[in-house]
Amino acid sequence: MDEKSFALRLAQLREKKKVSAREMSLSIGQNASYINSIESGKMLPSLSGFFYICEYLGITESEFFDWENKDPSKLNAVLQDMKKLSEGQLDNVAALIKELIK
């Protein structure tokens, strides 16, 4: 992932959370333009800054780099709910998902 891709992914995930760049910047203890500077390609976060960003977004570091996962927070919530299902219910959900992605 290059700097431009990093910036695009951050913007995508932040927008999914429905939070402004300013609000996110302040929430992770940075100046008001911090996230905007990253998203505009002017800078990259430090490693610790990246960890704070992921924590704020409620995702793991690997989920940040998983472009196929459009909404990691939502997928995590669904997976947590699916853990509560019986084996038969999981079979039904699996069949439904296969039908939806055809």
FIKOLZA-1660 file (N, C-alpha, C; in steps of 0.1 Angstrom, whole numbers, plus 5000, padded with zeros to 4 digits):
% residues 102
   i   px   py   pz ch aa at
   1 5009 4988 5000  A  M  N
   1 5000 5000 5000  A  M CA
   1 5009 5012 5000  A  M  C
   2 5007 5021 4991  A  D  N
   2 5014 5034 4990  A  D CA
   2 5007 5045 4998  A  D  C
   3 5013 5056 4999  A  E  N
   3 5008 5067 5006  A  E CA
   3 4994 5072 5002  A  E  C
   4 4992 5072 4989  A  K  N
   4 4979 5076 4983  A  K CA
   4 4968 5066 4987  A  K  C
   5 4971 5053 4986  A  S  N
   5 4962 5043 4990  A  S CA
   5 4959 5043 5005  A  S  C
   6 4969 5046 5013  A  F  N
   6 4967 5047 5027  A  F CA
   6 4957 5058 5030  A  F  C
   7 4959 5070 5024  A  A  N
   7 4950 5081 5026  A  A CA
   7 4936 5078 5022  A  A  C
   8 4935 5071 5010  A  L  N
   8 4921 5068 5006  A  L CA
   8 4914 5058 5015  A  L  C
   9 4922 5048 5020  A  R  N
   9 4916 5039 5029  A  R CA
   9 4911 5045 5042  A  R  C
  10 4920 5054 5047  A  L  N
  10 4916 5062 5059  A  L CA
  10 4903 5070 5057  A  L  C
  11 4903 5077 5046  A  A  N
  11 4891 5085 5043  A  A CA
  11 4878 5076 5042  A  A  C
  12 4880 5064 5036  A  Q  N
  12 4869 5055 5034  A  Q CA
  12 4864 5050 5048  A  Q  C
  13 4873 5046 5056  A  L  N
  13 4869 5041 5069  A  L CA
  13 4863 5052 5078  A  L  C
  14 4869 5063 5077  A  R  N
  14 4864 5074 5086  A  R CA
  14 4850 5078 5081  A  R  C
  15 4847 5079 5068  A  E  N
  15 4834 5082 5063  A  E CA
  15 4824 5072 5067  A  E  C
  16 4828 5059 5067  A  K  N
  16 4819 5048 5072  A  K CA
  16 4814 5051 5086  A  K  C
  17 4824 5056 5094  A  K  N
  17 4821 5059 5108  A  K CA
  17 4812 5072 5110  A  K  C
  18 4811 5079 5099  A  K  N
  18 4803 5091 5098  A  K CA
  18 4809 5102 5108  A  K  C
  19 4822 5104 5107  A  V  N
  19 4828 5114 5116  A  V CA
  19 4837 5123 5107  A  V  C
  20 4838 5135 5111  A  S  N
  20 4846 5145 5103  A  S CA
  20 4861 5142 5106  A  S  C
  21 4869 5147 5097  A  A  N
  21 4884 5146 5099  A  A CA
  21 4888 5154 5112  A  A  C
  22 4882 5165 5114  A  R  N
  22 4885 5173 5125  A  R CA
  22 4881 5166 5138  A  R  C
  23 4869 5161 5138  A  E  N
  23 4864 5154 5151  A  E CA
  23 4873 5142 5154  A  E  C
  24 4877 5135 5144  A  M  N
  24 4886 5123 5146  A  M CA
  24 4899 5127 5151  A  M  C
  25 4905 5138 5145  A  S  N
  25 4918 5143 5149  A  S CA
  25 4918 5146 5164  A  S  C
  26 4908 5154 5168  A  L  N
  26 4907 5158 5182  A  L CA
  26 4905 5147 5191  A  L  C
  27 4897 5137 5187  A  S  N
  27 4894 5125 5195  A  S CA
  27 4906 5116 5198  A  S  C
  28 4915 5116 5189  A  I  N
  28 4927 5108 5191  A  I CA
  28 4939 5117 5197  A  I  C
  29 4936 5129 5201  A  G  N
  29 4945 5137 5208  A  G CA
  29 4955 5145 5199  A  G  C
  30 4951 5147 5187  A  Q  N
  30 4960 5154 5178  A  Q CA
  30 4954 5168 5175  A  Q  C
  31 4961 5176 5167  A  N  N
  31 4956 5189 5163  A  N CA
  31 4945 5187 5153  A  N  C
  32 4936 5197 5151  A  A  N
  32 4924 5196 5143  A  A CA
  32 4926 5192 5129  A  A  C
  33 4938 5195 5123  A  S  N
  33 4940 5192 5109  A  S CA
  33 4948 5179 5107  A  S  C
  34 4951 5171 5117  A  Y  N
  34 4959 5159 5116  A  Y CA
  34 4954 5149 5106  A  Y  C
  35 4942 5145 5107  A  I  N
  35 4936 5135 5098  A  I CA
  35 4935 5141 5084  A  I  C
  36 4931 5153 5083  A  N  N
  36 4931 5160 5070  A  N CA
  36 4945 5160 5063  A  N  C
  37 4955 5162 5071  A  S  N
  37 4969 5162 5065  A  S CA
  37 4972 5148 5060  A  S  C
  38 4968 5138 5067  A  I  N
  38 4971 5124 5062  A  I CA
  38 4963 5121 5050  A  I  C
  39 4950 5124 5050  A  E  N
  39 4941 5121 5039  A  E CA
  39 4945 5129 5026  A  E  C
  40 4951 5141 5028  A  S  N
  40 4955 5149 5016  A  S CA
  40 4969 5145 5011  A  S  C
  41 4975 5135 5018  A  G  N
  41 4988 5131 5014  A  G CA
  41 5000 5139 5018  A  G  C
  42 4998 5149 5027  A  K  N
  42 5009 5157 5032  A  K CA
  42 5018 5150 5042  A  K  C
  43 5012 5140 5049  A  M  N
  43 5020 5133 5059  A  M CA
  43 5015 5119 5061  A  M  C
  44 5022 5111 5067  A  L  N
  44 5018 5098 5072  A  L CA
  44 5018 5098 5087  A  L  C
  45 5010 5090 5094  A  P  N
  45 5011 5089 5108  A  P CA
  45 5023 5081 5113  A  P  C
  46 5027 5084 5125  A  S  N
  46 5037 5076 5131  A  S CA
  46 5031 5062 5134  A  S  C
  47 5039 5052 5138  A  L  N
  47 5034 5039 5141  A  L CA
  47 5024 5040 5152  A  L  C
  48 5027 5047 5163  A  S  N
  48 5018 5049 5174  A  S CA
  48 5005 5056 5169  A  S  C
  49 5007 5066 5161  A  G  N
  49 4995 5073 5155  A  G CA
  49 4986 5064 5147  A  G  C
  50 4992 5055 5140  A  F  N
  50 4984 5045 5132  A  F CA
  50 4976 5036 5142  A  F  C
  51 4983 5032 5153  A  F  N
  51 4976 5024 5163  A  F CA
  51 4964 5031 5169  A  F  C
  52 4965 5044 5172  A  Y  N
  52 4954 5052 5177  A  Y CA
  52 4943 5053 5167  A  Y  C
  53 4947 5055 5154  A  I  N
  53 4937 5056 5143  A  I CA
  53 4928 5043 5143  A  I  C
  54 4935 5032 5143  A  C  N
  54 4928 5019 5142  A  C CA
  54 4919 5017 5154  A  C  C
  55 4924 5020 5166  A  E  N
  55 4917 5019 5178  A  E CA
  55 4904 5028 5177  A  E  C
  56 4906 5040 5173  A  Y  N
  56 4894 5049 5171  A  Y CA
  56 4884 5044 5162  A  Y  C
  57 4889 5038 5151  A  L  N
  57 4879 5032 5141  A  L CA
  57 4873 5019 5145  A  L  C
  58 4879 5013 5156  A  G  N
  58 4874 5000 5161  A  G CA
  58 4877 4989 5152  A  G  C
  59 4889 4989 5146  A  I  N
  59 4894 4979 5137  A  I CA
  59 4908 4975 5141  A  I  C
  60 4912 4963 5136  A  T  N
  60 4926 4959 5138  A  T CA
  60 4935 4965 5127  A  T  C
  61 4948 4964 5129  A  E  N
  61 4957 4970 5119  A  E CA
  61 4956 4962 5106  A  E  C
  62 4954 4949 5107  A  S  N
  62 4953 4941 5094  A  S CA
  62 4940 4944 5087  A  S  C
  63 4929 4947 5094  A  E  N
  63 4917 4951 5088  A  E CA
  63 4918 4964 5081  A  E  C
  64 4927 4973 5086  A  F  N
  64 4929 4986 5079  A  F CA
  64 4934 4983 5064  A  F  C
  65 4943 4973 5063  A  F  N
  65 4949 4971 5050  A  F CA
  65 4941 4961 5041  A  F  C
  66 4930 4956 5046  A  D  N
  66 4921 4947 5039  A  D CA
  66 4911 4954 5031  A  D  C
  67 4915 4957 5018  A  W  N
  67 4906 4965 5010  A  W CA
  67 4893 4959 5006  A  W  C
  68 4893 4945 5006  A  E  N
  68 4880 4938 5003  A  E CA
  68 4870 4940 5014  A  E  C
  69 4874 4943 5026  A  N  N
  69 4865 4945 5038  A  N CA
  69 4861 4960 5038  A  N  C
  70 4850 4963 5032  A  K  N
  70 4845 4976 5031  A  K CA
  70 4841 4983 5044  A  K  C
  71 4837 4975 5053  A  D  N
  71 4832 4980 5066  A  D CA
  71 4836 4971 5077  A  D  C
  72 4848 4971 5081  A  P  N
  72 4853 4962 5092  A  P CA
  72 4845 4962 5105  A  P  C
  73 4841 4974 5109  A  S  N
  73 4833 4974 5122  A  S CA
  73 4820 4967 5121  A  S  C
  74 4813 4969 5109  A  K  N
  74 4800 4962 5107  A  K CA
  74 4802 4947 5106  A  K  C
  75 4813 4943 5099  A  L  N
  75 4815 4929 5097  A  L CA
  75 4819 4922 5110  A  L  C
  76 4826 4929 5118  A  N  N
  76 4830 4924 5132  A  N CA
  76 4817 4922 5140  A  N  C
  77 4808 4931 5140  A  A  N
  77 4795 4930 5147  A  A CA
  77 4787 4919 5142  A  A  C
  78 4787 4916 5129  A  V  N
  78 4779 4905 5124  A  V CA
  78 4785 4892 5128  A  V  C
  79 4799 4891 5128  A  L  N
  79 4806 4879 5132  A  L CA
  79 4803 4876 5147  A  L  C
  80 4803 4886 5155  A  Q  N
  80 4800 4884 5169  A  Q CA
  80 4786 4879 5171  A  Q  C
  81 4777 4884 5164  A  D  N
  81 4763 4879 5165  A  D CA
  81 4762 4865 5160  A  D  C
  82 4769 4862 5149  A  M  N
  82 4769 4848 5143  A  M CA
  82 4774 4838 5153  A  M  C
  83 4783 4841 5162  A  K  N
  83 4789 4832 5171  A  K CA
  83 4778 4827 5181  A  K  C
  84 4767 4834 5182  A  K  N
  84 4756 4830 5191  A  K CA
  84 4746 4821 5185  A  K  C
  85 4748 4818 5172  A  L  N
  85 4738 4810 5165  A  L CA
  85 4741 4795 5166  A  L  C
  86 4730 4787 5165  A  S  N
  86 4732 4773 5165  A  S CA
  86 4738 4768 5152  A  S  C
  87 4743 4756 5151  A  E  N
  87 4749 4751 5139  A  E CA
  87 4739 4751 5127  A  E  C
  88 4726 4748 5130  A  G  N
  88 4716 4748 5120  A  G CA
  88 4714 4763 5115  A  G  C
  89 4713 4772 5124  A  Q  N
  89 4712 4786 5120  A  Q CA
  89 4724 4791 5112  A  Q  C
  90 4736 4787 5116  A  L  N
  90 4747 4790 5108  A  L CA
  90 4747 4785 5094  A  L  C
  91 4742 4772 5092  A  D  N
  91 4740 4766 5079  A  D CA
  91 4730 4775 5071  A  D  C
  92 4720 4780 5077  A  N  N
  92 4710 4788 5070  A  N CA
  92 4716 4801 5065  A  N  C
  93 4724 4807 5074  A  V  N
  93 4730 4820 5071  A  V CA
  93 4741 4818 5060  A  V  C
  94 4748 4807 5060  A  A  N
  94 4758 4804 5050  A  A CA
  94 4751 4802 5037  A  A  C
  95 4740 4795 5036  A  A  N
  95 4732 4793 5024  A  A CA
  95 4727 4807 5019  A  A  C
  96 4722 4815 5028  A  L  N
  96 4717 4828 5024  A  L CA
  96 4728 4837 5018  A  L  C
  97 4740 4837 5024  A  I  N
  97 4751 4845 5019  A  I CA
  97 4755 4840 5005  A  I  C
  98 4756 4827 5003  A  K  N
  98 4759 4822 4990  A  K CA
  98 4749 4826 4979  A  K  C
  99 4737 4826 4983  A  E  N
  99 4726 4831 4974  A  E CA
  99 4728 4846 4971  A  E  C
 100 4731 4854 4981  A  L  N
 100 4732 4868 4979  A  L CA
 100 4744 4872 4970  A  L  C
 101 4755 4864 4970  A  I  N
 101 4767 4868 4963  A  I CA
 101 4767 4862 4949  A  I  C
 102 4757 4855 4945  A  K  N
 102 4756 4849 4931  A  K CA
 102 4755 4860 4921  A  K  C
% end
